[in-house]
Amino acid sequence: RAARELGVKSVVIFPKTPEELKTPVGAECFNPVGLAQRAIRKIKDAFPDVVVYTDVALDPYNSLGHDGIVRSDGVILNDETVALLCRQAVSQAEAGADFVSPSDMMDGRVGAIRAALDAAGFPHVGIMAYSAKYASAFYGPFRDALNSKPLAAADWVVPAGKETYQQNPANWREALMEARLDEEEGADILLVKPGMAYLDIIRAIHEQTDLPVAAYHTSGEYAMLKAAVMNGWLDEEAAVLESLLCLRRAGATVILTYYAKQAAEWMKARV
């Protein structure tokens, strides 16, 4: 409510799934009365004008902490995961989501989700694709909060990281290729994550597409700024607004940030 009154009229839903509901396949992700689905309904009922984005991935629901189904030998099962992601996206659309946002980085998931939404009667629900999501060190605080990092399991090989499906920070060509594929498959917005360390990627994707480009100002970026402010090393308002301005200058027309409410307050006070 407070954010909306400040002019922030878009929100992204990330659920913290109770541990007892997590399984190796993450079927809780498409529960019609799951936490995310209930949150979507409550927000849309209270504030119909607020645009609700969701997260489409298995890691909040997967007891092994990965974005996809992990086979016993450690292989991430792409196609089997995509089938579940389609069910998850449809369940979110049924709850009232305006945009679904696949962050899983499985191959072909944007086209499959677009087809599933259309077949279920939701051609108007958009897709914000995580087109360039890097295997980054900047996700730590978020994963700790949701307990969604890879976890070891007895008699099961669980990859310690997500490098087999998230992108290599050294590789900029893959980001452009994946963004192009997502656009061809029906994405409406192309997202880059993290934000500030990848301004070159934001700019490059912006220059090759007419679609809106989003930047995710991650939990690690937020935590670094907060830590510096707490130690008296940075002026919080100035540093945060400069950081967000840099994302906009690089070509982002949509910015996901944990500073949204504070930034809106600061900008309103400057008018």
Solvent accessible surface area in square Angstrom, and as a share of the most:
residue,aa,sasa,rsa
1,R,183,0.67
2,A,50,0.39
3,A,27,0.21
4,R,82,0.30
5,E,119,0.53
6,L,44,0.22
7,G,51,0.49
8,V,34,0.19
9,K,100,0.43
10,S,54,0.35
11,V,45,0.26
12,V,44,0.26
13,I,20,0.10
14,F,54,0.22
15,P,8,0.05
16,K,112,0.47
17,T,6,0.03
18,P,57,0.36
19,E,91,0.41
20,E,144,0.65
21,L,76,0.38
22,K,19,0.08
23,T,53,0.31
24,P,68,0.43
25,V,66,0.38
26,G,0,0.00
27,A,42,0.32
28,E,29,0.13
29,C,0,0.00
30,F,39,0.16
31,N,43,0.22
32,P,79,0.50
33,V,95,0.55
34,G,2,0.02
35,L,74,0.37
36,A,4,0.03
37,Q,2,0.01
38,R,112,0.41
39,A,29,0.22
40,I,0,0.00
41,R,86,0.31
42,K,144,0.61
43,I,41,0.21
44,K,39,0.16
45,D,119,0.62
46,A,59,0.46
47,F,31,0.13
48,P,98,0.62
49,D,66,0.34
50,V,6,0.03
51,V,49,0.28
52,V,0,0.00
53,Y,19,0.07
54,T,1,0.01
55,D,10,0.05
56,V,0,0.00
57,A,0,0.00
58,L,0,0.00
59,D,14,0.07
60,P,4,0.02
61,Y,10,0.04
62,N,2,0.01
63,S,37,0.24
64,L,12,0.06
65,G,1,0.01
66,H,0,0.00
67,D,0,0.00
68,G,0,0.00
69,I,22,0.11
70,V,3,0.02
71,R,109,0.40
72,S,56,0.36
73,D,78,0.40
74,G,12,0.12
75,V,67,0.39
76,I,24,0.12
77,L,37,0.19
78,N,43,0.22
79,D,108,0.56
80,E,89,0.40
81,T,0,0.00
82,V,16,0.09
83,A,59,0.46
84,L,25,0.13
85,L,0,0.00
86,C,20,0.12
87,R,136,0.50
88,Q,1,0.00
89,A,0,0.00
90,V,26,0.15
91,S,7,0.04
92,Q,1,0.01
93,A,5,0.04
94,E,100,0.45
95,A,7,0.06
96,G,28,0.27
97,A,5,0.04
98,D,45,0.23
99,F,46,0.19
100,V,0,0.00
101,S,0,0.00
102,P,0,0.00
103,S,5,0.04
104,D,0,0.00
105,M,14,0.06
106,M,7,0.03
107,D,101,0.52
108,G,41,0.39
109,R,9,0.03
110,V,1,0.00
111,G,23,0.22
112,A,33,0.25
113,I,0,0.00
114,R,39,0.14
115,A,63,0.49
116,A,24,0.18
117,L,0,0.00
118,D,66,0.34
119,A,94,0.73
120,A,45,0.35
121,G,49,0.47
122,F,37,0.15
123,P,92,0.58
124,H,141,0.63
125,V,2,0.01
126,G,8,0.07
127,I,0,0.00
128,M,0,0.00
129,A,0,0.00
130,Y,2,0.01
131,S,0,0.00
132,A,0,0.00
133,K,13,0.06
134,Y,1,0.00
135,A,23,0.18
136,S,17,0.11
137,A,102,0.79
138,F,57,0.24
139,Y,8,0.03
140,G,33,0.32
141,P,59,0.37
142,F,34,0.14
143,R,41,0.15
144,D,89,0.46
145,A,59,0.46
146,L,17,0.08
147,N,48,0.25
148,S,0,0.00
149,K,87,0.37
150,P,27,0.17
151,L,62,0.31
152,A,104,0.81
153,A,41,0.32
154,A,95,0.73
155,D,146,0.76
156,W,99,0.35
157,V,87,0.50
158,V,25,0.14
159,P,30,0.19
160,A,101,0.78
161,G,19,0.18
162,K,7,0.03
163,E,123,0.55
164,T,110,0.64
165,Y,25,0.10
166,Q,8,0.03
167,Q,2,0.01
168,N,87,0.44
169,P,72,0.45
170,A,90,0.70
171,N,58,0.30
172,W,118,0.41
173,R,165,0.60
174,E,51,0.23
175,A,0,0.00
176,L,27,0.14
177,M,96,0.43
178,E,33,0.15
179,A,0,0.00
180,R,117,0.43
181,L,74,0.37
182,D,5,0.03
183,E,66,0.30
184,E,126,0.57
185,E,54,0.24
186,G,26,0.25
187,A,6,0.05
188,D,55,0.29
189,I,10,0.05
190,L,0,0.00
191,L,0,0.00
192,V,0,0.00
193,K,16,0.07
194,P,0,0.00
195,G,0,0.00
196,M,73,0.32
197,A,60,0.46
198,Y,21,0.08
199,L,44,0.22
200,D,93,0.48
201,I,6,0.03
202,I,0,0.00
203,R,90,0.33
204,A,28,0.22
205,I,0,0.00
206,H,70,0.31
207,E,124,0.55
208,Q,59,0.26
209,T,15,0.09
210,D,150,0.78
211,L,45,0.22
212,P,55,0.34
213,V,1,0.01
214,A,0,0.00
215,A,0,0.00
216,Y,6,0.02
217,H,0,0.00
218,T,1,0.01
219,S,9,0.06
220,G,7,0.07
221,E,6,0.03
222,Y,61,0.23
223,A,37,0.29
224,M,107,0.48
225,L,20,0.10
226,K,52,0.22
227,A,47,0.36
228,A,14,0.11
229,V,38,0.22
230,M,160,0.72
231,N,86,0.44
232,G,66,0.63
233,W,183,0.64
234,L,81,0.40
235,D,94,0.49
236,E,34,0.15
237,E,54,0.24
238,A,52,0.40
239,A,17,0.13
240,V,0,0.00
241,L,22,0.11
242,E,112,0.50
243,S,6,0.04
244,L,19,0.10
245,L,112,0.56
246,C,20,0.12
247,L,0,0.00
248,R,128,0.47
249,R,146,0.53
250,A,8,0.06
251,G,3,0.03
252,A,0,0.00
253,T,74,0.43
254,V,40,0.23
255,I,52,0.27
256,L,17,0.09
257,T,25,0.14
258,Y,92,0.35
259,Y,0,0.00
260,A,35,0.27
261,K,88,0.37
262,Q,57,0.25
263,A,3,0.02
264,A,11,0.08
265,E,67,0.30
266,W,40,0.14
267,M,106,0.47
268,K,124,0.53
269,A,87,0.68
270,R,152,0.56
271,V,164,0.94
